[in-house]
């Protein structure tokens, strides 16, 4: 549609009998033409929505209860999938592209609302593994759905989100995802990630990689531990901040500056989440905690003792990243 297709005058009123010049109101063509760029801008924005890290769709546009809509999320490390009025199924495919393309990764799902759907892991060959089963709208909110993590195979992870044909399908379904590259691929087919490898000691290479790429790096001591199912949450009292995410910056750096100023006020503790199988305990000793933001929490990547970290700093094998002890 071009400007030439817009009439010179657009009639917006009626016509009175006996006087063709009265009872009419007109809008000048330039005023109407101003709407055209806005419409084109809205269409362009809508066309780019599929390239974002968040996907939003509606089952009202699906023609059949058996239809499967493909959703490809190839360019992002994290985002959200929203599906209103679920019907049929989605096949959500995750893959790393760019510099990390072809690498194996860990994908974690965190449901916020899964009323009327179930989630299945597409595990080759011809095998579907239930991740989350159907959840009714009247299920108590006191039983939140936990995040689940899986490892890719061949650099790809795929899930089916299947709507219940008989239950509540008003939605909206909403879950978040998070991807993280892993150094060592696993020989198994798609299996639930036990995360037990997070509890082994970090190698020097893993320490330096975690230090250079984590959103949080602090020295500190463990002052409290709580357990929630498969997850351990550790309260850390920081003694030195190497790197802080934006949400922690204002809360932690100011007490550090006050403590450096000599008034003796300690930094406020922060909470770091440990994976399944880890059983940290309160005790003496200082650690260097390296974590990344995931699902509104800080997830541990590596936590060497301070003495081990200082040895790694002396061996400094991290190109493009300056290590600090």
C-alpha positions in Angstrom: 0.0 0.0 0.0 1.4 3.4 -1.0 0.5 7.0 -0.4 -1.0 7.2 -3.9 -3.6 4.7 -2.9 -4.9 7.0 -0.2 -7.8 9.3 -1.4 -7.2 13.0 -1.3 -10.1 13.5 1.1 -11.8 11.0 3.4 -15.4 11.6 4.3 -16.2 11.2 8.0 -19.7 12.6 8.2 -23.1 12.4 6.6 -24.9 14.6 4.1 -27.9 16.9 4.7 -30.7 17.1 2.2 -30.8 20.1 0.0 -27.2 21.3 0.7 -24.5 19.0 -0.7 -21.8 21.3 0.8 -23.1 21.0 4.4 -23.1 18.1 6.8 -19.8 16.8 5.5 -16.5 16.9 7.4 -13.2 15.9 5.8 -9.8 14.9 7.0 -6.9 16.2 4.9 -5.0 13.5 3.1 -1.7 14.3 4.9 -3.3 13.5 8.3 -4.4 10.1 7.0 -1.0 9.5 5.4 0.6 9.9 8.8 -1.1 6.6 9.8 0.7 4.7 7.1 4.2 4.8 8.7 2.7 3.8 12.0 1.0 0.8 10.5 4.1 -0.2 8.6 6.2 0.2 11.8 3.8 -2.1 13.7 4.0 -4.7 11.0 7.8 -4.6 10.9 7.9 -4.9 14.7 5.6 -8.0 14.6 7.8 -9.6 11.9 10.8 -9.3 14.1 9.1 -10.8 17.2 10.1 -14.3 16.1 13.8 -13.3 16.2 13.6 -12.3 19.8 14.5 -14.5 22.8 10.9 -14.6 23.9 8.2 -16.5 21.9 4.5 -15.7 22.2 1.7 -17.5 20.5 -2.0 -18.6 20.7 -3.6 -21.9 20.1 -6.6 -20.1 18.6 -4.8 -20.0 15.3 -4.2 -23.7 15.2 -6.6 -25.6 12.8 -6.5 -29.0 14.5 -6.2 -30.7 17.9 -3.3 -32.7 16.4 -1.4 -29.8 14.9 2.2 -29.3 16.0 3.7 -25.9 15.7 7.5 -25.6 15.5 9.2 -23.0 17.7 13.0 -22.5 17.1 15.1 -20.6 19.6 18.6 -20.7 18.1 20.0 -17.3 19.0 19.5 -16.8 22.8 20.9 -18.0 26.1 17.7 -17.3 28.0 14.1 -16.2 27.4 10.4 -17.0 27.9 7.8 -19.0 26.0 4.2 -17.9 26.4 1.3 -19.8 24.9 -2.3 -18.8 25.4 -5.3 -21.0 24.7 -3.1 -24.0 24.1 -4.3 -26.4 21.4 -2.4 -29.2 19.7 1.3 -29.0 20.6 4.4 -27.0 20.3 7.8 -28.5 19.4 10.4 -26.2 21.0 13.9 -26.6 19.7 17.0 -25.1 21.3 20.4 -24.9 19.6 23.5 -22.8 20.0 24.6 -20.7 17.0 27.4 -18.2 16.4 30.7 -18.7 18.1 29.3 -21.4 20.4 27.5 -23.2 17.5 27.8 -27.0 17.6 28.7 -27.2 21.3 26.8 -29.3 23.7 24.9 -27.4 26.4 22.7 -27.7 29.4 19.2 -26.4 29.1 17.0 -25.7 32.1 13.3 -25.1 32.1 11.5 -23.1 34.9 7.7 -23.2 34.6 5.7 -20.3 35.9 2.3 -21.7 34.7 1.5 -25.0 33.0 -2.2 -25.3 33.4 -3.7 -27.8 30.9 -0.4 -28.9 29.3 2.4 -31.4 29.8 6.0 -31.1 28.7 7.8 -34.0 27.0 11.5 -34.4 26.2 12.1 -35.4 22.6 14.7 -38.1 23.1 16.0 -40.0 20.2 15.3 -42.5 18.9 11.5 -42.3 19.0 11.3 -41.8 22.8 9.4 -39.2 24.8 10.3 -38.6 28.4 7.7 -36.8 30.6 9.2 -33.7 32.2 6.1 -32.1 33.6 2.7 -33.8 33.6 -0.8 -32.2 33.2 -1.4 -29.6 35.9 -4.9 -28.4 36.8 -5.9 -24.8 37.4 -7.1 -25.7 40.9 -3.9 -27.3 42.0 -2.6 -25.4 45.1 -0.1 -22.6 44.4 1.9 -23.9 47.4 3.4 -26.6 45.2 5.4 -24.6 42.7 7.0 -26.4 39.7 10.7 -26.9 40.1 13.2 -26.2 37.4 14.5 -29.2 35.4 17.8 -29.4 33.5 18.8 -31.6 30.6 21.9 -32.0 28.4 21.8 -31.6 24.7 22.8 -34.3 22.2 24.4 -33.3 19.0 24.1 -29.7 19.9 20.3 -29.8 20.0 17.6 -30.1 22.6 13.9 -30.4 21.8 10.7 -30.5 23.9 7.0 -31.0 23.1 4.5 -28.9 25.0 1.2 -30.8 24.5 -2.2 -29.4 25.4 -4.8 -31.5 27.3 -7.7 -32.2 24.9 -10.2 -32.5 27.7 -9.0 -30.3 30.6 -8.5 -26.6 31.2 -6.9 -24.9 28.2 -7.5 -21.3 28.9 -3.8 -20.7 29.7 -1.7 -18.9 29.4 1.2 -21.4 29.6 4.4 -19.7 30.6 7.9 -21.0 31.2 11.4 -19.7 31.1 14.5 -21.3 29.7 18.3 -21.0 30.3 21.1 -22.4 28.2 24.7 -22.9 29.3 27.6 -24.5 27.3 29.3 -27.5 28.8 32.8 -28.5 28.1 32.5 -32.3 28.1 29.6 -33.9 26.1 27.9 -36.9 27.6 27.7 -40.2 25.7 24.1 -40.9 26.8 21.1 -40.0 24.8 18.8 -37.4 26.2 18.6 -38.0 30.0 17.7 -35.9 33.0 20.8 -34.0 34.2 21.8 -35.2 37.6 24.1 -32.2 38.1 26.3 -34.3 40.3 29.3 -33.1 38.3 28.8 -29.7 39.9 30.1 -31.1 43.2 33.5 -32.3 42.0 36.5 -30.0 42.5 37.0 -27.5 39.7 40.1 -27.8 37.5 42.4 -24.8 37.1 41.0 -24.3 33.6 37.4 -24.4 34.9 38.2 -22.0 37.7 39.7 -19.4 35.3 36.8 -19.9 32.8 34.3 -19.4 35.5 36.1 -16.4 36.9 36.1 -14.7 33.5 32.5 -15.4 32.5 30.5 -15.4 35.8 28.3 -12.5 36.7 29.2 -12.8 40.4 32.6 -13.4 41.9 33.1 -12.9 45.6 35.3 -14.1 48.4 33.5 -15.1 51.5 32.5 -17.6 54.2 29.5 -19.9 54.5 27.3 -18.6 57.3 24.1 -20.6 56.7 22.7 -23.5 54.6 19.1 -24.6 53.8 17.9 -27.5 51.7 14.8 -27.5 49.4 14.4 -30.8 47.7 17.3 -31.2 45.3 18.6 -27.7 45.8 20.9 -26.3 48.5 20.9 -22.6 49.2 24.0 -21.2 50.9 24.2 -17.9 52.7 27.5 -16.3 52.0 29.1 -13.5 53.9 31.3 -11.7 51.4 34.7 -10.4 52.4 35.8 -9.1 49.0 33.8 -8.5 45.8 35.6 -9.2 42.5 32.5 -8.8 40.3 28.8 -8.2 41.0 25.7 -8.4 38.9 23.7 -5.1 38.6 21.0 -6.2 41.1 23.7 -6.9 43.7 25.9 -3.9 43.1 24.1 -1.3 45.1 23.3 -3.8 47.9 26.8 -5.2 48.5 29.4 -2.7 47.3 28.2 0.1 49.6 28.8 -2.0 52.8 32.2 -3.0 51.4 33.1 0.7 51.0 31.9 1.4 54.5 33.9 -1.5 55.9 37.0 -0.4 54.0 36.5 3.0 55.5 37.1 1.5 59.0 33.7 1.5 60.6 33.8 -2.3 60.9 30.4 -2.9 59.3 30.3 -6.2 57.4 28.7 -6.8 54.1 25.2 -8.2 54.0 25.0 -12.0 53.2 23.9 -13.2 49.8 22.3 -16.4 48.8 23.9 -18.8 46.2 22.1 -21.9 44.9 24.0 -25.2 44.7 22.8 -28.1 42.5 21.6 -31.5 43.2 23.9 -33.8 45.2 25.8 -30.9 46.8 25.7 -30.8 50.6 27.7 -27.8 51.7 28.1 -27.1 55.4 28.8 -24.1 57.7 32.4 -24.0 58.9 35.7 -22.2 58.9 37.5 -21.3 55.7 37.2 -18.8 53.0 36.1 -19.6 49.4 35.9 -17.8 46.1 32.3 -18.1 44.9 31.7 -17.9 41.2 28.0 -17.8 40.1 25.7 -16.7 37.3 22.2 -15.4 37.3 19.6 -18.0 36.4 15.8 -17.8 37.0 16.1 -14.9 39.4 18.7 -16.7 41.5 22.5 -17.0 41.7 23.6 -20.5 40.6 27.0 -21.7 41.6 29.6 -22.5 38.9 32.7 -23.0 41.0 33.8 -22.4 44.6 37.4 -23.2 45.2 39.0 -22.5 48.6 40.9 -19.2 48.7 44.2 -21.0 48.9 43.4 -23.1 45.8 42.4 -20.0 43.9 45.6 -18.1 44.7 47.5 -21.0 43.2 45.4 -20.8 40.1 46.1 -17.0 39.9 49.8 -17.7 39.9 49.4 -20.2 37.1 47.3 -17.6 35.2 46.3 -19.3 32.0 43.3 -17.2 31.1 43.9 -15.2 27.9 42.1 -11.9 27.8 41.1 -12.0 31.4 43.0 -10.6 34.4 42.8 -12.8 37.5 42.8 -11.4 41.0 43.6 -13.1 44.2 
